[in-house]
Amino acid sequence: MNNLASTAKLLTISLAISAGLASCGGNQAASTSAASPASASADAPAKLNIRFIDGDSIATRYNLAKDFQEVSLRAFSKIDAARQSKANAIQNLAGQIQQKAQNNGYLTETSYNADMTKLNRMQQEAETSLASMQRSTEQELAQMQQAITDSINSFINDYNKKKGYDAILYRAAGVYFNPELDITDEVVEGLNARYNKVEKTKE
């Protein structure tokens, strides 16, 4: 449960979009005063046009990610309820067996062994069922997490076709970024606009 809750909470949306570096050059007329390409590059180094996004902010503000969190919480609650229900049933049967044994309710060892076998089987079935639920939930959440990642990657690719940045990085990828390079708000707005449009189309 802790592992699943951590998976849902962290909601780590993996993204690192890096486009090819822009370069420019042109034909230069041959002359004795013309600078060589090497010296020109040294005198005027190319500037990278970089922007960044805050992954944590996207995780809390992107509607698809928020829906994912709600689905995760419901899945965890379902597993908790099933675990508690099975634990109660096992505890009740164990209590009945203990009470019956204390009151000499078992006339034969065979009848006692039959109840103990039933208790052991109930415990094994509970463990198997809960393990299956957990695996199924983990697979479902992993698919949803991948859907979020794919959605962001797709949007960033389309977005950057218009913007033409050399790179769009995660805020966590660097120690310091000029706040003016932050495009998180713009990206969140675009992601939600596209997601809401898809949701209306489904309706």
KENU-359968 format. One line per field, with one value per residue (C-alpha): residue number from 1; x, y, z. Coordinates in steps of 0.5 Angstrom, whole numbers, plus 500, padded with zeros to 3 digits. Example, Ala and Ser with C-alpha at 12.3 -4.5 7.8 and 13.67 -1.06 7.14 Angstrom:
% residues 2
seq: 1 2
c1: 525 527
c2: 491 498
c3: 516 514
END
This chain:
% residues 203
seq: 1 2 3 4 5 6 7 8 9 10 11 12 13 14 15 16 17 18 19 20 21 22 23 24 25 26 27 28 29 30 31 32 33 34 35 36 37 38 39 40 41 42 43 44 45 46 47 48 49 50 51 52 53 54 55 56 57 58 59 60 61 62 63 64 65 66 67 68 69 70 71 72 73 74 75 76 77 78 79 80 81 82 83 84 85 86 87 88 89 90 91 92 93 94 95 96 97 98 99 100 101 102 103 104 105 106 107 108 109 110 111 112 113 114 115 116 117 118 119 120 121 122 123 124 125 126 127 128 129 130 131 132 133 134 135 136 137 138 139 140 141 142 143 144 145 146 147 148 149 150 151 152 153 154 155 156 157 158 159 160 161 162 163 164 165 166 167 168 169 170 171 172 173 174 175 176 177 178 179 180 181 182 183 184 185 186 187 188 189 190 191 192 193 194 195 196 197 198 199 200 201 202 203
c1: 500 506 509 503 501 508 507 501 503 510 506 513 512 518 520 526 525 531 531 537 542 540 546 547 552 553 557 562 566 573 578 584 580 575 575 576 570 574 575 568 565 570 568 560 558 552 546 542 534 532 526 524 518 516 514 511 507 504 503 498 495 494 487 489 494 489 484 490 491 483 483 489 486 480 484 488 481 479 485 485 477 478 484 480 474 479 482 476 473 480 480 473 474 480 476 471 476 479 473 470 477 477 470 471 467 471 469 474 481 478 473 478 483 478 477 484 485 479 482 489 485 482 489 492 486 486 494 493 487 490 496 492 489 495 499 493 492 500 499 493 497 503 499 496 502 505 499 501 508 506 501 506 511 506 504 511 513 507 508 515 514 511 516 522 526 533 531 525 528 525 526 529 535 539 541 538 534 532 525 524 525 519 514 510 504 503 504 499 494 495 495 488 485 487 485 478 477 478 473 468 469 468 461
c2: 500 505 503 505 511 514 512 516 522 523 523 523 526 524 529 532 535 537 539 540 546 552 554 559 560 564 564 570 573 571 577 578 582 577 573 566 561 559 566 569 563 565 572 571 564 562 563 557 559 555 555 551 548 546 538 539 545 541 535 539 543 539 536 529 529 531 526 520 522 521 514 513 514 510 504 505 506 499 495 498 496 489 488 490 486 480 481 482 475 471 474 472 465 465 467 462 457 459 460 453 450 453 451 444 445 440 433 430 432 431 437 442 440 442 449 450 448 453 458 457 457 463 466 464 466 473 474 471 476 482 481 480 487 490 488 490 497 498 496 501 506 505 506 512 515 513 516 523 523 521 527 532 530 530 537 540 537 541 547 548 547 554 557 554 553 550 546 545 543 540 546 540 539 545 549 556 558 565 566 569 563 559 557 553 557 557 550 548 552 549 542 543 546 540 535 539 539 532 530 535 531 524 527
c3: 500 502 495 491 495 494 487 486 491 487 481 477 470 466 461 458 451 447 440 435 437 432 427 422 417 410 404 405 400 399 402 405 411 412 419 419 421 427 429 427 432 438 437 437 440 438 444 446 446 452 456 462 466 473 473 480 478 472 476 481 475 469 469 467 472 477 475 475 483 484 480 485 491 489 488 494 498 495 497 504 504 501 506 512 510 509 516 520 517 519 526 527 525 529 535 534 533 540 544 541 543 550 551 549 543 539 540 536 533 526 527 530 524 519 522 522 515 513 517 513 507 508 510 503 499 502 501 494 492 495 491 485 486 488 481 477 481 479 472 471 475 471 464 466 468 462 458 462 460 453 453 455 450 445 447 448 441 438 442 440 433 433 438 436 442 442 448 454 460 467 472 476 471 473 479 477 471 470 472 465 462 465 461 466 466 458 458 463 460 453 456 460 453 449 455 456 448 448 454 451 445 448 451
END
